[in-house]
Amino acid sequence: MKDQRKLLNSCLNNEIPAVVFQGTDICAVEILKAAQDIYRKHGCSEEFLFDWQMLIEDVIAFQKECVDMVKLPKLSSIEAELIRKDMIGND
């Protein structure tokens, strides 16, 4: 997408929830393709879908060039501990 940074900054500045999938995430292409199908089903414009396809192709190219960097994401030990505390607190 042409304005990824602008969109993310707007979300951060306005406290709007946002999700980021990195090119290093082994699941990114599958997730992006599933999202593309959902956007198509809900009637997004051809321009949006074209731009989304370009993003998918960029991620595929990155993953082919940087095979050693592509992996299943995981939380840091600190993040995992904070989430465990939230899980216990929400029982």
SEPAVEX-100033 format. One line per field, with one value per atom (N, C-alpha, C): residue in three letters; atom name; residue number from 1; x, y, z. Coordinates in pm, whole numbers, plus 50000, padded with zeros to 5 digits. Example, Ala and Ser with C-alpha at 12.3 -4.5 7.8 and 13.67 -1.06 7.14 Angstrom:
code: (ALA:ALA:ALA:SER:SER:SER) $
site: (N:CA:C:N:CA:C) $
pos: (1:1:1:2:2:2) $
c1: (51319:51230:51320:51285:51367:51290) $
c2: (49431:49550:49670:49775:49894:50003) $
c3: (50780:50780:50780:50708:50714:50787) $
//
This chain:
code: (MET:MET:MET:LYS:LYS:LYS:ASP:ASP:ASP:GLN:GLN:GLN:ARG:ARG:ARG:LYS:LYS:LYS:LEU:LEU:LEU:LEU:LEU:LEU:ASN:ASN:ASN:SER:SER:SER:CYS:CYS:CYS:LEU:LEU:LEU:ASN:ASN:ASN:ASN:ASN:ASN:GLU:GLU:GLU:ILE:ILE:ILE:PRO:PRO:PRO:ALA:ALA:ALA:VAL:VAL:VAL:VAL:VAL:VAL:PHE:PHE:PHE:GLN:GLN:GLN:GLY:GLY:GLY:THR:THR:THR:ASP:ASP:ASP:ILE:ILE:ILE:CYS:CYS:CYS:ALA:ALA:ALA:VAL:VAL:VAL:GLU:GLU:GLU:ILE:ILE:ILE:LEU:LEU:LEU:LYS:LYS:LYS:ALA:ALA:ALA:ALA:ALA:ALA:GLN:GLN:GLN:ASP:ASP:ASP:ILE:ILE:ILE:TYR:TYR:TYR:ARG:ARG:ARG:LYS:LYS:LYS:HIS:HIS:HIS:GLY:GLY:GLY:CYS:CYS:CYS:SER:SER:SER:GLU:GLU:GLU:GLU:GLU:GLU:PHE:PHE:PHE:LEU:LEU:LEU:PHE:PHE:PHE:ASP:ASP:ASP:TRP:TRP:TRP:GLN:GLN:GLN:MET:MET:MET:LEU:LEU:LEU:ILE:ILE:ILE:GLU:GLU:GLU:ASP:ASP:ASP:VAL:VAL:VAL:ILE:ILE:ILE:ALA:ALA:ALA:PHE:PHE:PHE:GLN:GLN:GLN:LYS:LYS:LYS:GLU:GLU:GLU:CYS:CYS:CYS:VAL:VAL:VAL:ASP:ASP:ASP:MET:MET:MET:VAL:VAL:VAL:LYS:LYS:LYS:LEU:LEU:LEU:PRO:PRO:PRO:LYS:LYS:LYS:LEU:LEU:LEU:SER:SER:SER:SER:SER:SER:ILE:ILE:ILE:GLU:GLU:GLU:ALA:ALA:ALA:GLU:GLU:GLU:LEU:LEU:LEU:ILE:ILE:ILE:ARG:ARG:ARG:LYS:LYS:LYS:ASP:ASP:ASP:MET:MET:MET:ILE:ILE:ILE:GLY:GLY:GLY:ASN:ASN:ASN:ASP:ASP:ASP) $
site: (N:CA:C:N:CA:C:N:CA:C:N:CA:C:N:CA:C:N:CA:C:N:CA:C:N:CA:C:N:CA:C:N:CA:C:N:CA:C:N:CA:C:N:CA:C:N:CA:C:N:CA:C:N:CA:C:N:CA:C:N:CA:C:N:CA:C:N:CA:C:N:CA:C:N:CA:C:N:CA:C:N:CA:C:N:CA:C:N:CA:C:N:CA:C:N:CA:C:N:CA:C:N:CA:C:N:CA:C:N:CA:C:N:CA:C:N:CA:C:N:CA:C:N:CA:C:N:CA:C:N:CA:C:N:CA:C:N:CA:C:N:CA:C:N:CA:C:N:CA:C:N:CA:C:N:CA:C:N:CA:C:N:CA:C:N:CA:C:N:CA:C:N:CA:C:N:CA:C:N:CA:C:N:CA:C:N:CA:C:N:CA:C:N:CA:C:N:CA:C:N:CA:C:N:CA:C:N:CA:C:N:CA:C:N:CA:C:N:CA:C:N:CA:C:N:CA:C:N:CA:C:N:CA:C:N:CA:C:N:CA:C:N:CA:C:N:CA:C:N:CA:C:N:CA:C:N:CA:C:N:CA:C:N:CA:C:N:CA:C:N:CA:C:N:CA:C:N:CA:C:N:CA:C:N:CA:C:N:CA:C:N:CA:C:N:CA:C:N:CA:C:N:CA:C:N:CA:C:N:CA:C:N:CA:C:N:CA:C) $
pos: (1:1:1:2:2:2:3:3:3:4:4:4:5:5:5:6:6:6:7:7:7:8:8:8:9:9:9:10:10:10:11:11:11:12:12:12:13:13:13:14:14:14:15:15:15:16:16:16:17:17:17:18:18:18:19:19:19:20:20:20:21:21:21:22:22:22:23:23:23:24:24:24:25:25:25:26:26:26:27:27:27:28:28:28:29:29:29:30:30:30:31:31:31:32:32:32:33:33:33:34:34:34:35:35:35:36:36:36:37:37:37:38:38:38:39:39:39:40:40:40:41:41:41:42:42:42:43:43:43:44:44:44:45:45:45:46:46:46:47:47:47:48:48:48:49:49:49:50:50:50:51:51:51:52:52:52:53:53:53:54:54:54:55:55:55:56:56:56:57:57:57:58:58:58:59:59:59:60:60:60:61:61:61:62:62:62:63:63:63:64:64:64:65:65:65:66:66:66:67:67:67:68:68:68:69:69:69:70:70:70:71:71:71:72:72:72:73:73:73:74:74:74:75:75:75:76:76:76:77:77:77:78:78:78:79:79:79:80:80:80:81:81:81:82:82:82:83:83:83:84:84:84:85:85:85:86:86:86:87:87:87:88:88:88:89:89:89:90:90:90:91:91:91) $
c1: (50085:50000:50090:50050:50135:50155:50059:50066:50069:50143:50145:50192:50301:50354:50254:50195:50097:49979:49930:49817:49851:49967:50007:50025:50091:50110:49977:49882:49750:49682:49693:49635:49700:49831:49903:49868:49865:49836:49693:49602:49461:49412:49506:49475:49374:49393:49309:49385:49323:49394:49444:49563:49623:49699:49716:49791:49900:50019:50131:50178:50187:50245:50376:50486:50617:50645:50730:50772:50847:50897:50970:50877:50748:50649:50615:50642:50619:50470:50381:50237:50184:50267:50220:50149:50207:50147:50010:50001:49874:49768:49808:49716:49672:49767:49735:49643:49665:49577:49436:49426:49294:49223:49296:49237:49192:49270:49234:49099:49081:48954:48838:48862:48758:48726:48829:48806:48729:48764:48694:48547:48523:48387:48301:48363:48290:48284:48341:48322:48424:48547:48650:48675:48721:48743:48856:48852:48958:49093:49095:49220:49279:49191:49237:49291:49217:49258:49387:49406:49531:49647:49627:49732:49764:49661:49680:49761:49731:49805:49952:49979:50118:50190:50119:50176:50209:50117:50141:50265:50274:50389:50519:50515:50634:50679:50583:50616:50672:50612:50662:50806:50833:50968:51066:51026:51113:51145:51043:51064:51153:51147:51235:51379:51397:51532:51595:51515:51565:51515:51533:51480:51521:51642:51692:51622:51560:51492:51347:51290:51148:51128:51040:51018:50880:50840:50717:50739:50653:50675:50653:50719:50696:50713:50659:50670:50805:50852:50972:50931:51028:50996:50923:50957:50890:50745:50723:50586:50503:50561:50489:50450:50540:50511:50398:50400:50293:50158:50157:50032:49984:50078:50039:49972:50026:49966:49825:49807:49673:49579:49628:49546:49499:49589:49556:49457:49478:49390:49251:49235:49104:49027:49076:49004:48892) $
c2: (49884:50000:50122:50217:50332:50419:50422:50513:50440:50331:50250:50330:50406:50484:50589:50659:50762:50702:50590:50523:50479:50417:50372:50491:50596:50715:50777:50782:50835:50752:50620:50532:50555:50562:50581:50716:50821:50955:50970:50892:50902:50786:50707:50593:50498:50472:50377:50245:50134:50006:49978:49923:49889:49758:49690:49565:49579:49527:49531:49388:49353:49224:49254:49200:49223:49122:49164:49074:48953:48962:48850:48745:48775:48683:48576:48452:48342:48331:48383:48375:48497:48598:48725:48711:48638:48625:48558:48452:48382:48474:48550:48643:48752:48809:48916:48867:48744:48688:48664:48617:48597:48731:48833:48966:49018:48991:49034:48973:48846:48780:48844:48877:48941:49080:49158:49291:49282:49186:49167:49132:49040:48997:49115:49207:49322:49441:49425:49527:49639:49616:49719:49747:49867:49909:49829:49825:49758:49824:49955:50026:49980:49969:49922:49780:49694:49555:49543:49627:49628:49668:49774:49820:49712:49643:49534:49421:49389:49284:49323:49451:49498:49478:49501:49478:49330:49243:49099:49060:49111:49080:49132:49249:49303:49210:49161:49071:48939:48886:48762:48781:48892:48919:48932:49003:49017:48881:48798:48667:48577:48592:48514:48562:48693:48751:48729:48724:48720:48596:48482:48356:48333:48367:48342:48427:48537:48626:48586:48503:48468:48359:48388:48294:48315:48223:48236:48340:48440:48543:48487:48549:48511:48635:48626:48736:48730:48847:48849:48792:48754:48697:48799:48926:49031:49045:49048:49057:48937:48819:48697:48703:48752:48762:48861:48974:49073:49016:48942:48882:48774:48696:48594:48660:48774:48847:48893:48941:48981:48862:48747:48627:48584:48588:48548:48647:48775:48879:48878:48816:48814:48686:48597:48471:48491) $
c3: (50000:50000:50000:49925:49901:50026:50115:50230:50364:50373:50495:50616:50600:50713:50759:50662:50694:50768:50721:50784:50926:50944:51077:51171:51124:51208:51248:51155:51186:51294:51282:51384:51520:51521:51648:51710:51628:51678:51727:51672:51709:51794:51845:51932:51868:51739:51665:51659:51699:51692:51549:51541:51412:51426:51314:51311:51207:51238:51144:51119:50992:50954:50884:50936:50878:50768:50675:50569:50622:50744:50804:50864:50871:50927:50824:50855:50761:50722:50803:50776:50701:50679:50624:50490:50397:50264:50273:50351:50366:50428:50528:50595:50498:50424:50329:50218:50171:50066:50120:50243:50304:50319:50362:50375:50239:50136:50001:49960:49988:49956:50033:50158:50240:50186:50154:50097:49965:49882:49755:49780:49874:49906:49954:50026:50081:49986:49866:49763:49756:49803:49789:49641:49614:49475:49410:49278:49203:49229:49248:49276:49410:49511:49641:49630:49561:49547:49467:49368:49291:49381:49460:49552:49655:49703:49800:49736:49610:49539:49524:49500:49490:49624:49734:49866:49884:49846:49857:49776:49655:49570:49629:49693:49760:49873:49951:50062:50009:49903:49843:49795:49727:49677:49793:49899:50016:50075:50090:50152:50067:49935:49848:49857:49874:49883:50019:50122:50259:50333:50273:50325:50471:50506:50641:50747:50705:50800:50825:50738:50746:50851:50947:51056:51116:51199:51273:51383:51395:51497:51637:51732:51871:51958:52076:52171:52241:52283:52367:52503:52583:52714:52802:52789:52867:52821:52689:52637:52681:52674:52713:52860:52944:53087:53113:53045:53062:53019:52912:52864:52960:53015:53114:53234:53277:53389:53353:53231:53186:53183:53139:53130:53269:53364:53501:53562:53533:53587:53528:53412:53345:53368:53451:53477:53575) $
//
